[in-house]
């Protein structure tokens, strides 16, 4: 683009240009007149916003076992996204955070592994918050932590000759549950 400048003094102007592709873009400005010329360059990094990440973990796990949450970059993700911050919120108040470049090979399948041990049984939503200089995106998965069954006992008695009443006790590590069934 050529812009003519007449007279003395400083002139400011803005040029808009759509960059095709991504990565490093070298911008050079050249100024000249019949007796002299000068130029200046700068390197600009053009990044895509956060896209194409996947989070996964086991759907169900017993308490006191380490669960492994994986975060990976899908093959159809647009690159590069630059330096990113990853924060894993495990849903029980515990958090893990790291910084790395989005091109890091550890993000390829199976992905970065984040180990965690839940101390209480229940349903948890695990969220990976991925942040770049451009944007932030959250990816979530659910994990159900179950209390292991330690034992089961079955008792029965006859109510009458046509009915059988079953009393079933499920004994867990820390809790006791029972259920009753009436069989006809």
C-alpha positions as CSV (number, residue, x, y, z in Angstrom):
1,X,0.0,0.0,0.0
2,X,1.4,3.4,-0.9
3,X,0.5,6.5,1.0
4,X,1.7,9.9,-0.2
5,X,2.9,12.4,2.4
6,X,3.2,16.0,1.5
7,X,4.6,18.8,3.7
8,X,6.6,18.6,6.9
9,X,5.8,16.9,10.2
10,X,4.7,13.5,11.4
11,X,1.7,11.7,9.9
12,X,0.0,8.7,11.5
13,X,-2.1,6.2,9.6
14,X,-3.6,2.8,10.2
15,X,-3.4,-0.1,7.7
16,X,-5.7,-3.0,8.1
17,X,-4.7,-6.3,6.7
18,X,-6.1,-9.8,7.1
19,X,-3.5,-12.3,7.9
20,X,-3.8,-15.7,6.2
21,X,-2.6,-18.6,8.2
22,X,-1.0,-18.3,11.6
23,X,2.3,-18.2,13.4
24,X,5.0,-15.6,12.9
25,X,4.1,-12.6,10.7
26,X,6.9,-10.1,9.8
27,X,5.6,-6.6,9.3
28,X,7.9,-4.2,7.5
29,X,7.3,-0.5,6.9
30,X,9.3,1.3,4.2
31,X,9.4,5.1,4.0
32,X,11.2,6.8,1.1
33,X,11.5,10.1,-0.8
34,X,13.7,11.1,-3.8
35,X,16.8,11.6,-1.5
36,X,16.5,9.0,1.2
37,X,14.7,5.9,2.5
38,X,14.3,4.0,5.8
39,X,12.5,0.9,7.0
40,X,11.5,-0.7,10.2
41,X,10.3,-4.3,10.9
42,X,8.6,-6.1,13.8
43,X,7.6,-9.7,14.3
44,X,4.1,-10.4,15.4
45,X,2.7,-13.8,16.5
46,X,-0.7,-14.6,15.2
47,X,-2.5,-17.2,17.3
48,X,-5.8,-19.0,17.2
49,X,-8.1,-18.9,20.2
50,X,-8.4,-22.0,22.4
51,X,-10.0,-24.8,20.5
52,X,-10.0,-28.6,20.1
53,X,-9.2,-29.8,23.6
54,X,-10.7,-33.0,25.1
55,X,-10.9,-34.0,28.8
56,X,-11.5,-37.5,29.9
57,X,-11.3,-39.7,33.0
58,X,-12.9,-42.8,34.4
59,X,-16.7,-42.6,34.7
60,X,-16.7,-44.6,38.0
61,X,-14.0,-45.3,40.5
62,X,-13.8,-46.6,44.0
63,X,-12.8,-44.3,46.8
64,X,-9.1,-44.1,47.9
65,X,-7.9,-45.0,44.5
66,X,-6.0,-42.5,42.3
67,X,-8.0,-41.3,39.4
68,X,-6.3,-40.1,36.2
69,X,-7.7,-37.2,34.3
70,X,-6.3,-36.6,30.8
71,X,-6.3,-33.4,28.7
72,X,-5.4,-33.8,25.1
73,X,-5.5,-31.7,21.9
74,X,-7.7,-33.2,19.1
75,X,-6.1,-33.7,15.7
76,X,-8.5,-31.2,14.1
77,X,-7.5,-28.3,16.4
78,X,-6.2,-25.1,14.8
79,X,-2.6,-24.2,15.6
80,X,-0.8,-22.4,17.1
81,X,-2.5,-21.2,20.2
82,X,0.6,-20.0,21.9
83,X,1.5,-20.3,25.6
84,X,-1.4,-21.5,27.7
85,X,-2.4,-21.9,31.3
86,X,-4.2,-25.1,32.3
87,X,-6.1,-25.3,35.5
88,X,-7.7,-28.5,36.6
89,X,-10.6,-28.2,39.1
90,X,-11.3,-31.6,40.5
91,X,-14.7,-30.7,41.9
92,X,-13.7,-31.4,45.5
93,X,-11.9,-28.0,46.1
94,X,-8.5,-29.3,44.9
95,X,-6.9,-27.5,42.0
96,X,-3.8,-28.2,39.8
97,X,-2.3,-25.5,37.5
98,X,0.5,-25.6,34.9
99,X,1.8,-23.4,32.1
100,X,3.1,-24.7,28.8
101,X,3.1,-24.1,25.0
102,X,0.1,-25.4,23.1
103,X,2.4,-27.1,20.7
104,X,3.9,-29.3,23.5
105,X,3.9,-32.9,22.4
106,X,2.6,-34.0,25.8
107,X,-0.8,-32.6,24.7
108,X,-1.0,-35.2,21.9
109,X,-3.1,-38.3,22.6
110,X,-3.4,-39.8,25.2
111,X,-2.6,-36.3,26.6
112,X,-1.4,-34.7,29.8
113,X,-2.2,-36.8,32.9
114,X,-3.4,-35.2,36.1
115,X,-3.6,-37.7,39.0
116,X,-6.0,-37.1,41.9
117,X,-7.3,-39.0,44.9
118,X,-10.8,-38.3,46.1
119,X,-11.3,-38.6,49.9
120,X,-15.1,-38.7,49.8
121,X,-17.5,-40.7,47.7
122,X,-19.9,-38.8,45.4
123,X,-20.4,-37.3,42.0
124,X,-17.8,-34.8,40.8
125,X,-17.5,-32.5,37.8
126,X,-13.9,-32.2,36.7
127,X,-13.2,-29.0,34.7
128,X,-10.1,-28.1,32.7
129,X,-9.8,-24.4,32.2
130,X,-7.5,-23.6,29.3
131,X,-6.4,-20.0,29.0
132,X,-4.4,-18.3,26.3
133,X,-3.6,-14.6,25.6
134,X,-6.7,-14.6,23.3
135,X,-9.4,-16.4,25.2
136,X,-10.4,-19.0,27.9
137,X,-12.4,-22.2,27.4
138,X,-13.7,-24.8,29.9
139,X,-13.8,-28.5,29.2
140,X,-15.6,-30.8,31.7
141,X,-16.2,-34.5,32.5
142,X,-18.0,-36.3,35.3
143,X,-16.4,-38.8,37.7
144,X,-18.4,-40.9,40.2
145,X,-16.5,-42.1,43.2
146,X,-18.1,-45.1,44.9
147,X,-17.5,-46.6,48.3
148,X,-16.2,-50.1,48.0
149,X,-18.6,-52.9,49.0
150,X,-16.9,-54.9,51.8
151,X,-19.5,-57.6,52.4
152,X,-23.2,-58.5,51.8
153,X,-25.4,-60.5,54.2
154,X,-28.9,-61.9,53.3
155,X,-31.5,-62.9,55.9
156,X,-34.9,-64.2,55.3
157,X,-37.9,-65.3,57.1
158,X,-41.3,-66.7,56.1
159,X,-44.2,-64.4,56.6
160,X,-46.6,-67.2,55.6
161,X,-46.2,-70.1,53.3
162,X,-46.8,-67.9,50.2
163,X,-44.5,-65.0,51.0
164,X,-40.7,-64.8,51.6
165,X,-39.3,-61.6,53.1
166,X,-35.6,-61.0,52.3
167,X,-33.5,-58.5,54.3
168,X,-30.2,-57.6,52.5
169,X,-27.4,-55.7,54.2
170,X,-24.8,-54.0,52.1
171,X,-21.7,-53.4,54.2
172,X,-19.4,-50.7,53.0
173,X,-16.1,-49.6,54.4
174,X,-17.6,-46.7,56.4
175,X,-21.4,-47.0,56.0
176,X,-24.1,-49.6,56.4
177,X,-27.1,-49.8,54.1
178,X,-30.0,-52.3,54.0
179,X,-32.8,-53.1,51.7
180,X,-35.8,-55.3,52.0
181,X,-37.6,-57.3,49.4
182,X,-40.9,-59.2,49.7
183,X,-41.1,-62.1,47.3
184,X,-44.5,-63.6,46.5
